[in-house]
Amino acid sequence: MNKEEIISELKTIIQPYSEEALALESIDENTDFIKDLKVNSANLVDIVLDIEERFKIEIDNDSMAKMLNIKSTVEIIENKLQVNGG
């Protein structure tokens, strides 16, 4: 799964938790969950759980704390997918 596919999946996962439709449409690596998408911290946890389920990965607390924007989230997902063999 490449970066664009992961971002596309993230957009689908984030959509129910963000009311910022315009920011969601123009999502890129620099998009911040809290500042740009107005996702609150409780919903961030839900997003992480949805990411784990969708990508069949487990995200530890250290990784979760780093998932503040799309770029870091994609990097964490890519690393976990590599560890899990794709």
Gaussian input, Z-matrix of N, CA and C with variables (Angstrom, degrees):
# hf/3-21g

backbone

0 1
 N
 C     1     B1
 C     2     B2     1     A1
 N     3     B3     2     A2     1     D1
 C     4     B4     3     A3     2     D2
 C     5     B5     4     A4     3     D3
 N     6     B6     5     A5     4     D4
 C     7     B7     6     A6     5     D5
 C     8     B8     7     A7     6     D6
 N     9     B9     8     A8     7     D7
 C    10    B10     9     A9     8     D8
 C    11    B11    10    A10     9     D9
 N    12    B12    11    A11    10    D10
 C    13    B13    12    A12    11    D11
 C    14    B14    13    A13    12    D12
 N    15    B15    14    A14    13    D13
 C    16    B16    15    A15    14    D14
 C    17    B17    16    A16    15    D15
 N    18    B18    17    A17    16    D16
 C    19    B19    18    A18    17    D17
 C    20    B20    19    A19    18    D18
 N    21    B21    20    A20    19    D19
 C    22    B22    21    A21    20    D20
 C    23    B23    22    A22    21    D21
 N    24    B24    23    A23    22    D22
 C    25    B25    24    A24    23    D23
 C    26    B26    25    A25    24    D24
 N    27    B27    26    A26    25    D25
 C    28    B28    27    A27    26    D26
 C    29    B29    28    A28    27    D27
 N    30    B30    29    A29    28    D28
 C    31    B31    30    A30    29    D29
 C    32    B32    31    A31    30    D30
 N    33    B33    32    A32    31    D31
 C    34    B34    33    A33    32    D32
 C    35    B35    34    A34    33    D33
 N    36    B36    35    A35    34    D34
 C    37    B37    36    A36    35    D35
 C    38    B38    37    A37    36    D36
 N    39    B39    38    A38    37    D37
 C    40    B40    39    A39    38    D38
 C    41    B41    40    A40    39    D39
 N    42    B42    41    A41    40    D40
 C    43    B43    42    A42    41    D41
 C    44    B44    43    A43    42    D42
 N    45    B45    44    A44    43    D43
 C    46    B46    45    A45    44    D44
 C    47    B47    46    A46    45    D45
 N    48    B48    47    A47    46    D46
 C    49    B49    48    A48    47    D47
 C    50    B50    49    A49    48    D48
 N    51    B51    50    A50    49    D49
 C    52    B52    51    A51    50    D50
 C    53    B53    52    A52    51    D51
 N    54    B54    53    A53    52    D52
 C    55    B55    54    A54    53    D53
 C    56    B56    55    A55    54    D54
 N    57    B57    56    A56    55    D55
 C    58    B58    57    A57    56    D56
 C    59    B59    58    A58    57    D57
 N    60    B60    59    A59    58    D58
 C    61    B61    60    A60    59    D59
 C    62    B62    61    A61    60    D60
 N    63    B63    62    A62    61    D61
 C    64    B64    63    A63    62    D62
 C    65    B65    64    A64    63    D63
 N    66    B66    65    A65    64    D64
 C    67    B67    66    A66    65    D65
 C    68    B68    67    A67    66    D66
 N    69    B69    68    A68    67    D67
 C    70    B70    69    A69    68    D68
 C    71    B71    70    A70    69    D69
 N    72    B72    71    A71    70    D70
 C    73    B73    72    A72    71    D71
 C    74    B74    73    A73    72    D72
 N    75    B75    74    A74    73    D73
 C    76    B76    75    A75    74    D74
 C    77    B77    76    A76    75    D75
 N    78    B78    77    A77    76    D76
 C    79    B79    78    A78    77    D77
 C    80    B80    79    A79    78    D78
 N    81    B81    80    A80    79    D79
 C    82    B82    81    A81    80    D80
 C    83    B83    82    A82    81    D81
 N    84    B84    83    A83    82    D82
 C    85    B85    84    A84    83    D83
 C    86    B86    85    A85    84    D84
 N    87    B87    86    A86    85    D85
 C    88    B88    87    A87    86    D86
 C    89    B89    88    A88    87    D87
 N    90    B90    89    A89    88    D88
 C    91    B91    90    A90    89    D89
 C    92    B92    91    A91    90    D90
 N    93    B93    92    A92    91    D91
 C    94    B94    93    A93    92    D92
 C    95    B95    94    A94    93    D93
 N    96    B96    95    A95    94    D94
 C    97    B97    96    A96    95    D95
 C    98    B98    97    A97    96    D96
 N    99    B99    98    A98    97    D97
 C   100   B100    99    A99    98    D98
 C   101   B101   100   A100    99    D99
 N   102   B102   101   A101   100   D100
 C   103   B103   102   A102   101   D101
 C   104   B104   103   A103   102   D102
 N   105   B105   104   A104   103   D103
 C   106   B106   105   A105   104   D104
 C   107   B107   106   A106   105   D105
 N   108   B108   107   A107   106   D106
 C   109   B109   108   A108   107   D107
 C   110   B110   109   A109   108   D108
 N   111   B111   110   A110   109   D109
 C   112   B112   111   A111   110   D110
 C   113   B113   112   A112   111   D111
 N   114   B114   113   A113   112   D112
 C   115   B115   114   A114   113   D113
 C   116   B116   115   A115   114   D114
 N   117   B117   116   A116   115   D115
 C   118   B118   117   A117   116   D116
 C   119   B119   118   A118   117   D117
 N   120   B120   119   A119   118   D118
 C   121   B121   120   A120   119   D119
 C   122   B122   121   A121   120   D120
 N   123   B123   122   A122   121   D121
 C   124   B124   123   A123   122   D122
 C   125   B125   124   A124   123   D123
 N   126   B126   125   A125   124   D124
 C   127   B127   126   A126   125   D125
 C   128   B128   127   A127   126   D126
 N   129   B129   128   A128   127   D127
 C   130   B130   129   A129   128   D128
 C   131   B131   130   A130   129   D129
 N   132   B132   131   A131   130   D130
 C   133   B133   132   A132   131   D131
 C   134   B134   133   A133   132   D132
 N   135   B135   134   A134   133   D133
 C   136   B136   135   A135   134   D134
 C   137   B137   136   A136   135   D135
 N   138   B138   137   A137   136   D136
 C   139   B139   138   A138   137   D137
 C   140   B140   139   A139   138   D138
 N   141   B141   140   A140   139   D139
 C   142   B142   141   A141   140   D140
 C   143   B143   142   A142   141   D141
 N   144   B144   143   A143   142   D142
 C   145   B145   144   A144   143   D143
 C   146   B146   145   A145   144   D144
 N   147   B147   146   A146   145   D145
 C   148   B148   147   A147   146   D146
 C   149   B149   148   A148   147   D147
 N   150   B150   149   A149   148   D148
 C   151   B151   150   A150   149   D149
 C   152   B152   151   A151   150   D150
 N   153   B153   152   A152   151   D151
 C   154   B154   153   A153   152   D152
 C   155   B155   154   A154   153   D153
 N   156   B156   155   A155   154   D154
 C   157   B157   156   A156   155   D155
 C   158   B158   157   A157   156   D156
 N   159   B159   158   A158   157   D157
 C   160   B160   159   A159   158   D158
 C   161   B161   160   A160   159   D159
 N   162   B162   161   A161   160   D160
 C   163   B163   162   A162   161   D161
 C   164   B164   163   A163   162   D162
 N   165   B165   164   A164   163   D163
 C   166   B166   165   A165   164   D164
 C   167   B167   166   A166   165   D165
 N   168   B168   167   A167   166   D166
 C   169   B169   168   A168   167   D167
 C   170   B170   169   A169   168   D168
 N   171   B171   170   A170   169   D169
 C   172   B172   171   A171   170   D170
 C   173   B173   172   A172   171   D171
 N   174   B174   173   A173   172   D172
 C   175   B175   174   A174   173   D173
 C   176   B176   175   A175   174   D174
 N   177   B177   176   A176   175   D175
 C   178   B178   177   A177   176   D176
 C   179   B179   178   A178   177   D177
 N   180   B180   179   A179   178   D178
 C   181   B181   180   A180   179   D179
 C   182   B182   181   A181   180   D180
 N   183   B183   182   A182   181   D181
 C   184   B184   183   A183   182   D182
 C   185   B185   184   A184   183   D183
 N   186   B186   185   A185   184   D184
 C   187   B187   186   A186   185   D185
 C   188   B188   187   A187   186   D186
 N   189   B189   188   A188   187   D187
 C   190   B190   189   A189   188   D188
 C   191   B191   190   A190   189   D189
 N   192   B192   191   A191   190   D190
 C   193   B193   192   A192   191   D191
 C   194   B194   193   A193   192   D192
 N   195   B195   194   A194   193   D193
 C   196   B196   195   A195   194   D194
 C   197   B197   196   A196   195   D195
 N   198   B198   197   A197   196   D196
 C   199   B199   198   A198   197   D197
 C   200   B200   199   A199   198   D198
 N   201   B201   200   A200   199   D199
 C   202   B202   201   A201   200   D200
 C   203   B203   202   A202   201   D201
 N   204   B204   203   A203   202   D202
 C   205   B205   204   A204   203   D203
 C   206   B206   205   A205   204   D204
 N   207   B207   206   A206   205   D205
 C   208   B208   207   A207   206   D206
 C   209   B209   208   A208   207   D207
 N   210   B210   209   A209   208   D208
 C   211   B211   210   A210   209   D209
 C   212   B212   211   A211   210   D210
 N   213   B213   212   A212   211   D211
 C   214   B214   213   A213   212   D212
 C   215   B215   214   A214   213   D213
 N   216   B216   215   A215   214   D214
 C   217   B217   216   A216   215   D215
 C   218   B218   217   A217   216   D216
 N   219   B219   218   A218   217   D217
 C   220   B220   219   A219   218   D218
 C   221   B221   220   A220   219   D219
 N   222   B222   221   A221   220   D220
 C   223   B223   222   A222   221   D221
 C   224   B224   223   A223   222   D222
 N   225   B225   224   A224   223   D223
 C   226   B226   225   A225   224   D224
 C   227   B227   226   A226   225   D225
 N   228   B228   227   A227   226   D226
 C   229   B229   228   A228   227   D227
 C   230   B230   229   A229   228   D228
 N   231   B231   230   A230   229   D229
 C   232   B232   231   A231   230   D230
 C   233   B233   232   A232   231   D231
 N   234   B234   233   A233   232   D232
 C   235   B235   234   A234   233   D233
 C   236   B236   235   A235   234   D234
 N   237   B237   236   A236   235   D235
 C   238   B238   237   A237   236   D236
 C   239   B239   238   A238   237   D237
 N   240   B240   239   A239   238   D238
 C   241   B241   240   A240   239   D239
 C   242   B242   241   A241   240   D240
 N   243   B243   242   A242   241   D241
 C   244   B244   243   A243   242   D242
 C   245   B245   244   A244   243   D243
 N   246   B246   245   A245   244   D244
 C   247   B247   246   A246   245   D245
 C   248   B248   247   A247   246   D246
 N   249   B249   248   A248   247   D247
 C   250   B250   249   A249   248   D248
 C   251   B251   250   A250   249   D249
 N   252   B252   251   A251   250   D250
 C   253   B253   252   A252   251   D251
 C   254   B254   253   A253   252   D252
 N   255   B255   254   A254   253   D253
 C   256   B256   255   A255   254   D254
 C   257   B257   256   A256   255   D255

   B1=1.4593
   B2=1.5320
   B3=1.3283
   B4=1.4617
   B5=1.5319
   B6=1.3306
   B7=1.4656
   B8=1.5333
   B9=1.3308
   B10=1.4716
   B11=1.5276
   B12=1.3333
   B13=1.4675
   B14=1.5259
   B15=1.3205
   B16=1.4687
   B17=1.5240
   B18=1.3357
   B19=1.4685
   B20=1.5195
   B21=1.3131
   B22=1.4633
   B23=1.5248
   B24=1.3227
   B25=1.4723
   B26=1.5290
   B27=1.3297
   B28=1.4660
   B29=1.5235
   B30=1.3139
   B31=1.4657
   B32=1.5314
   B33=1.3270
   B34=1.4648
   B35=1.5273
   B36=1.3185
   B37=1.4689
   B38=1.5344
   B39=1.3218
   B40=1.4668
   B41=1.5285
   B42=1.3098
   B43=1.4643
   B44=1.5358
   B45=1.3332
   B46=1.4715
   B47=1.5341
   B48=1.3218
   B49=1.4608
   B50=1.5281
   B51=1.3249
   B52=1.4616
   B53=1.5168
   B54=1.3232
   B55=1.4623
   B56=1.5272
   B57=1.3190
   B58=1.4600
   B59=1.5280
   B60=1.3171
   B61=1.4683
   B62=1.5239
   B63=1.3202
   B64=1.4637
   B65=1.5316
   B66=1.3234
   B67=1.4667
   B68=1.5222
   B69=1.3084
   B70=1.4611
   B71=1.5268
   B72=1.3243
   B73=1.4643
   B74=1.5227
   B75=1.3301
   B76=1.4669
   B77=1.5297
   B78=1.3228
   B79=1.4599
   B80=1.5337
   B81=1.3321
   B82=1.4567
   B83=1.5242
   B84=1.3222
   B85=1.4678
   B86=1.5213
   B87=1.3176
   B88=1.4676
   B89=1.5203
   B90=1.3153
   B91=1.4606
   B92=1.5170
   B93=1.3244
   B94=1.4582
   B95=1.5316
   B96=1.3243
   B97=1.4608
   B98=1.5230
   B99=1.3161
   B100=1.4670
   B101=1.5253
   B102=1.3370
   B103=1.4767
   B104=1.5229
   B105=1.3339
   B106=1.4625
   B107=1.5274
   B108=1.3274
   B109=1.4638
   B110=1.5210
   B111=1.3412
   B112=1.4754
   B113=1.5380
   B114=1.3220
   B115=1.4599
   B116=1.5264
   B117=1.3299
   B118=1.4688
   B119=1.5297
   B120=1.3191
   B121=1.4636
   B122=1.5207
   B123=1.3238
   B124=1.4708
   B125=1.5282
   B126=1.3226
   B127=1.4652
   B128=1.5257
   B129=1.3262
   B130=1.4651
   B131=1.5221
   B132=1.3216
   B133=1.4684
   B134=1.5276
   B135=1.3317
   B136=1.4671
   B137=1.5245
   B138=1.3252
   B139=1.4668
   B140=1.5268
   B141=1.3297
   B142=1.4734
   B143=1.5304
   B144=1.3182
   B145=1.4690
   B146=1.5318
   B147=1.3308
   B148=1.4672
   B149=1.5257
   B150=1.3373
   B151=1.4647
   B152=1.5321
   B153=1.3214
   B154=1.4680
   B155=1.5286
   B156=1.3219
   B157=1.4585
   B158=1.5293
   B159=1.3218
   B160=1.4651
   B161=1.5303
   B162=1.3359
   B163=1.4650
   B164=1.5349
   B165=1.3302
   B166=1.4711
   B167=1.5280
   B168=1.3370
   B169=1.4595
   B170=1.5226
   B171=1.3228
   B172=1.4563
   B173=1.5219
   B174=1.3287
   B175=1.4629
   B176=1.5277
   B177=1.3233
   B178=1.4632
   B179=1.5286
   B180=1.3051
   B181=1.4677
   B182=1.5231
   B183=1.3401
   B184=1.4664
   B185=1.5278
   B186=1.3292
   B187=1.4663
   B188=1.5281
   B189=1.3130
   B190=1.4659
   B191=1.5289
   B192=1.3094
   B193=1.4652
   B194=1.5311
   B195=1.3286
   B196=1.4606
   B197=1.5272
   B198=1.3139
   B199=1.4630
   B200=1.5264
   B201=1.3230
   B202=1.4583
   B203=1.5215
   B204=1.3280
   B205=1.4643
   B206=1.5265
   B207=1.3148
   B208=1.4595
   B209=1.5265
   B210=1.3309
   B211=1.4702
   B212=1.5269
   B213=1.3214
   B214=1.4668
   B215=1.5211
   B216=1.3212
   B217=1.4576
   B218=1.5250
   B219=1.3252
   B220=1.4712
   B221=1.5291
   B222=1.3330
   B223=1.4686
   B224=1.5263
   B225=1.3126
   B226=1.4697
   B227=1.5245
   B228=1.3313
   B229=1.4747
   B230=1.5242
   B231=1.3325
   B232=1.4725
   B233=1.5244
   B234=1.3380
   B235=1.4744
   B236=1.5157
   B237=1.3287
   B238=1.4792
   B239=1.5240
   B240=1.3285
   B241=1.4634
   B242=1.5179
   B243=1.3454
   B244=1.4652
   B245=1.5248
   B246=1.3283
   B247=1.4658
   B248=1.5292
   B249=1.3499
   B250=1.4555
   B251=1.5317
   B252=1.3198
   B253=1.4620
   B254=1.5173
   B255=1.3355
   B256=1.4538
   B257=1.4715
   A1=108.23
   A2=116.22
   A3=118.90
   A4=111.59
   A5=115.03
   A6=122.00
   A7=111.85
   A8=117.21
   A9=120.83
   A10=111.01
   A11=116.35
   A12=120.38
   A13=110.99
   A14=116.49
   A15=120.38
   A16=109.82
   A17=117.63
   A18=120.91
   A19=110.48
   A20=117.01
   A21=121.08
   A22=110.72
   A23=116.63
   A24=120.94
   A25=110.64
   A26=116.33
   A27=120.20
   A28=111.12
   A29=115.94
   A30=120.55
   A31=109.86
   A32=115.90
   A33=121.11
   A34=110.92
   A35=116.30
   A36=121.24
   A37=111.05
   A38=116.89
   A39=122.11
   A40=112.57
   A41=117.09
   A42=121.83
   A43=114.76
   A44=120.23
   A45=118.67
   A46=114.37
   A47=117.05
   A48=121.14
   A49=113.57
   A50=117.34
   A51=121.13
   A52=110.60
   A53=115.19
   A54=120.16
   A55=110.66
   A56=117.04
   A57=122.18
   A58=109.39
   A59=116.81
   A60=121.94
   A61=111.99
   A62=117.25
   A63=120.91
   A64=110.89
   A65=116.05
   A66=120.24
   A67=110.38
   A68=116.94
   A69=121.25
   A70=110.94
   A71=116.64
   A72=121.02
   A73=112.17
   A74=116.37
   A75=120.09
   A76=111.69
   A77=115.96
   A78=121.85
   A79=110.40
   A80=116.33
   A81=121.88
   A82=108.34
   A83=116.57
   A84=119.74
   A85=113.33
   A86=117.53
   A87=120.66
   A88=113.51
   A89=117.83
   A90=121.19
   A91=109.94
   A92=115.57
   A93=123.43
   A94=108.33
   A95=116.99
   A96=120.47
   A97=112.79
   A98=116.60
   A99=120.50
   A100=111.57
   A101=117.03
   A102=120.06
   A103=112.75
   A104=117.12
   A105=120.82
   A106=113.24
   A107=116.37
   A108=119.96
   A109=112.81
   A110=116.14
   A111=121.58
   A112=112.20
   A113=115.46
   A114=121.49
   A115=107.49
   A116=117.15
   A117=118.62
   A118=110.36
   A119=115.96
   A120=120.11
   A121=112.74
   A122=118.35
   A123=120.36
   A124=110.28
   A125=115.75
   A126=119.34
   A127=111.74
   A128=117.44
   A129=119.91
   A130=110.40
   A131=115.97
   A132=120.43
   A133=109.45
   A134=117.13
   A135=120.65
   A136=111.28
   A137=116.28
   A138=120.71
   A139=109.96
   A140=116.74
   A141=120.36
   A142=110.07
   A143=116.97
   A144=120.45
   A145=110.71
   A146=116.50
   A147=120.54
   A148=111.55
   A149=116.45
   A150=121.13
   A151=109.58
   A152=116.17
   A153=119.92
   A154=110.67
   A155=115.61
   A156=120.24
   A157=111.90
   A158=116.69
   A159=121.33
   A160=112.21
   A161=116.50
   A162=120.24
   A163=112.71
   A164=116.17
   A165=121.80
   A166=111.50
   A167=113.87
   A168=121.29
   A169=108.75
   A170=116.08
   A171=120.94
   A172=107.98
   A173=115.33
   A174=120.50
   A175=108.51
   A176=115.74
   A177=120.94
   A178=110.38
   A179=116.58
   A180=121.66
   A181=113.33
   A182=117.28
   A183=120.25
   A184=110.53
   A185=116.09
   A186=120.02
   A187=110.23
   A188=116.46
   A189=120.56
   A190=110.61
   A191=117.25
   A192=121.59
   A193=111.84
   A194=117.05
   A195=121.58
   A196=112.81
   A197=117.82
   A198=122.01
   A199=111.13
   A200=115.91
   A201=121.09
   A202=112.70
   A203=115.80
   A204=119.45
   A205=109.05
   A206=115.85
   A207=120.61
   A208=111.54
   A209=117.05
   A210=120.02
   A211=111.71
   A212=117.33
   A213=119.62
   A214=110.97
   A215=117.16
   A216=120.83
   A217=110.53
   A218=117.20
   A219=121.44
   A220=110.04
   A221=117.56
   A222=121.03
   A223=111.15
   A224=116.78
   A225=120.86
   A226=109.86
   A227=116.69
   A228=120.32
   A229=110.24
   A230=117.35
   A231=120.39
   A232=111.57
   A233=116.53
   A234=120.34
   A235=110.97
   A236=117.15
   A237=120.43
   A238=110.29
   A239=117.72
   A240=120.75
   A241=111.28
   A242=117.20
   A243=121.25
   A244=110.75
   A245=116.15
   A246=121.26
   A247=109.73
   A248=115.71
   A249=120.88
   A250=113.10
   A251=116.09
   A252=119.63
   A253=114.79
   A254=115.95
   A255=118.54
   A256=114.18
   D1=125.64
   D2=-178.32
   D3=-89.67
   D4=174.35
   D5=-175.25
   D6=-58.16
   D7=-42.94
   D8=-178.49
   D9=-64.28
   D10=-39.27
   D11=178.08
   D12=-65.90
   D13=-39.73
   D14=178.33
   D15=-64.78
   D16=-44.81
   D17=179.36
   D18=-62.06
   D19=-39.36
   D20=177.87
   D21=-62.10
   D22=-44.43
   D23=177.25
   D24=-63.50
   D25=-41.12
   D26=179.06
   D27=-60.78
   D28=-40.50
   D29=179.58
   D30=-58.28
   D31=-43.68
   D32=178.94
   D33=-64.78
   D34=-41.11
   D35=-179.48
   D36=-67.03
   D37=-41.38
   D38=-174.44
   D39=-76.29
   D40=-29.29
   D41=-172.10
   D42=-46.77
   D43=-47.75
   D44=-178.70
   D45=-67.00
   D46=-15.97
   D47=-175.14
   D48=-101.15
   D49=-6.47
   D50=-177.47
   D51=-122.50
   D52=133.78
   D53=176.78
   D54=-96.54
   D55=2.31
   D56=-178.84
   D57=-90.97
   D58=77.65
   D59=-175.18
   D60=-58.87
   D61=-41.53
   D62=-178.44
   D63=-64.47
   D64=-45.35
   D65=178.51
   D66=-64.22
   D67=-37.02
   D68=179.91
   D69=-66.62
   D70=-39.25
   D71=178.87
   D72=-65.21
   D73=-36.43
   D74=-176.94
   D75=-101.17
   D76=28.28
   D77=-177.97
   D78=-58.67
   D79=135.99
   D80=174.29
   D81=-147.15
   D82=-173.58
   D83=-175.38
   D84=-61.33
   D85=-26.69
   D86=-177.33
   D87=-87.55
   D88=-2.55
   D89=-178.97
   D90=-67.20
   D91=127.96
   D92=-179.88
   D93=-97.97
   D94=133.34
   D95=-178.61
   D96=-60.10
   D97=-45.13
   D98=-174.24
   D99=-83.62
   D100=-50.76
   D101=-176.32
   D102=-69.68
   D103=-48.49
   D104=-172.99
   D105=-87.81
   D106=-43.26
   D107=-174.89
   D108=-95.50
   D109=-6.97
   D110=178.17
   D111=56.56
   D112=40.41
   D113=177.15
   D114=-88.08
   D115=129.26
   D116=179.35
   D117=-83.38
   D118=167.64
   D119=-172.84
   D120=-63.96
   D121=-34.54
   D122=177.72
   D123=-64.70
   D124=-41.40
   D125=179.15
   D126=-71.13
   D127=-27.20
   D128=175.59
   D129=-60.85
   D130=-39.56
   D131=177.54
   D132=-63.40
   D133=-42.86
   D134=177.32
   D135=-61.22
   D136=-40.50
   D137=178.74
   D138=-62.02
   D139=-43.76
   D140=179.37
   D141=-61.76
   D142=-42.89
   D143=178.48
   D144=-62.45
   D145=-41.19
   D146=177.43
   D147=-64.92
   D148=-38.56
   D149=177.53
   D150=-62.85
   D151=-45.30
   D152=179.14
   D153=-57.86
   D154=-45.02
   D155=-178.67
   D156=-66.66
   D157=-46.51
   D158=-176.52
   D159=-65.38
   D160=-43.71
   D161=-175.70
   D162=-95.29
   D163=-1.87
   D164=-179.57
   D165=54.68
   D166=50.36
   D167=178.27
   D168=-128.54
   D169=165.82
   D170=175.40
   D171=-117.27
   D172=127.55
   D173=-177.63
   D174=-108.30
   D175=117.30
   D176=-179.38
   D177=-76.70
   D178=167.41
   D179=-176.49
   D180=-60.26
   D181=-37.88
   D182=178.83
   D183=-62.89
   D184=-44.33
   D185=178.83
   D186=-65.91
   D187=-41.99
   D188=-179.34
   D189=-59.05
   D190=-39.43
   D191=-179.14
   D192=-65.33
   D193=-23.97
   D194=-179.64
   D195=-88.07
   D196=-9.85
   D197=-174.63
   D198=-83.35
   D199=68.46
   D200=-177.03
   D201=-99.63
   D202=-22.12
   D203=178.82
   D204=-139.88
   D205=174.47
   D206=-175.89
   D207=-64.73
   D208=-41.24
   D209=-178.18
   D210=-58.86
   D211=-50.68
   D212=-178.65
   D213=-66.26
   D214=-34.73
   D215=179.12
   D216=-66.31
   D217=-44.96
   D218=177.96
   D219=-60.92
   D220=-43.27
   D221=179.94
   D222=-61.58
   D223=-42.23
   D224=179.58
   D225=-65.43
   D226=-44.61
   D227=178.56
   D228=-61.35
   D229=-45.89
   D230=179.14
   D231=-59.35
   D232=-43.97
   D233=179.75
   D234=-63.49
   D235=-43.80
   D236=-179.21
   D237=-66.84
   D238=-38.01
   D239=178.03
   D240=-64.98
   D241=-38.63
   D242=178.04
   D243=-64.39
   D244=-43.08
   D245=179.88
   D246=-62.78
   D247=-37.43
   D248=-179.19
   D249=-83.39
   D250=0.41
   D251=177.44
   D252=84.90
   D253=29.74
   D254=173.00
   D255=111.80

